[in-house]
Amino acid sequence: MKSLFHFSFNVTDLDEARRFYGSVLGCPEGRSTDTWVDFDFFSHQISLHLGPPFKTELTGRVGEHMVPMPHFGLVLALPDWQALAKRLTEAGTDFVMKPQLRFAGQPGEQWTMFFLDPFGNPIEVKGFASLDTIYQH
């Protein structure tokens, strides 16, 4: 069964959301009203609604790093991940976890990066040389 993922969450400024998700991340904008906007988030639907963002805490351990929980994100093929990492770096993104390789030479080898949107919503993006290895252990 194939499906698209949908996630709705709060932001405090739709124009700033359009700048970040549309211009920085490159997500095409979909439908909108004066209180929410949809984006094509790398072939998945996100809906950003005006309201207080969800509370997060640095409780997730990723290697030696503590990362914000809860968080959401993407899994990309490595060339797409590299292009997005470059785009975010060039945009001056303040990374929670800078782009880096994890589990080198092991099952599940992956590149990862964590960053926050302008409202504090944490996003993780993983990159794999082969998407067939995502669930290997």
PEBEL-V252103 format. One record per residue. RES is the residue in one small letter. PSI is psi as a letter, one per 30 degrees, with the letter a starting at -180 (NA if undefined). OMEGA is omega as a letter, one per 30 degrees, with the letter a starting at -180 (* if undefined). Layout:
RES:PSI:OMEGA ; RES:PSI:OMEGA
This chain:
m:k:l ; k:k:l ; s:l:l ; l:k:l ; f:k:l ; h:k:l ; f:k:l ; s:k:l ; f:l:a ; n:k:l ; v:l:a ; t:f:a ; d:j:a ; l:e:l ; d:e:l ; e:e:l ; a:e:l ; r:e:l ; r:e:a ; f:e:a ; y:e:a ; g:e:a ; s:e:a ; v:e:a ; l:f:l ; g:g:a ; c:k:l ; p:k:l ; e:k:l ; g:b:a ; r:l:l ; s:l:l ; t:a:l ; d:f:a ; t:f:l ; w:l:l ; v:k:l ; d:k:l ; f:k:l ; d:j:a ; f:i:l ; f:h:l ; s:g:l ; h:l:a ; q:k:l ; i:k:l ; s:j:a ; l:j:a ; h:k:l ; l:k:l ; g:l:a ; p:k:l ; p:l:a ; f:l:a ; k:k:l ; t:l:l ; e:l:l ; l:i:a ; t:f:a ; g:k:l ; r:k:l ; v:j:a ; g:b:l ; e:g:a ; h:k:l ; m:k:a ; v:l:a ; p:k:l ; m:k:f ; p:l:l ; h:l:l ; f:l:l ; g:a:a ; l:l:l ; v:k:a ; l:l:l ; a:k:a ; l:e:l ; p:e:l ; d:e:l ; w:e:a ; q:e:l ; a:e:l ; l:e:l ; a:e:l ; k:e:a ; r:e:l ; l:e:l ; t:e:l ; e:f:l ; a:f:l ; g:g:a ; t:k:l ; d:j:a ; f:k:l ; v:e:l ; m:j:a ; k:l:l ; p:k:a ; q:l:l ; l:k:l ; r:k:l ; f:h:a ; a:k:l ; g:g:a ; q:l:l ; p:k:a ; g:g:l ; e:k:a ; q:l:l ; w:k:l ; t:l:l ; m:k:l ; f:k:l ; f:l:l ; l:k:l ; d:l:a ; p:f:a ; f:g:l ; g:g:l ; n:k:a ; p:k:a ; i:k:l ; e:k:l ; v:k:l ; k:k:l ; g:k:a ; f:k:l ; a:e:l ; s:k:l ; l:f:l ; d:f:a ; t:g:a ; i:e:a ; y:g:l ; q:k:l ; h:NA:*
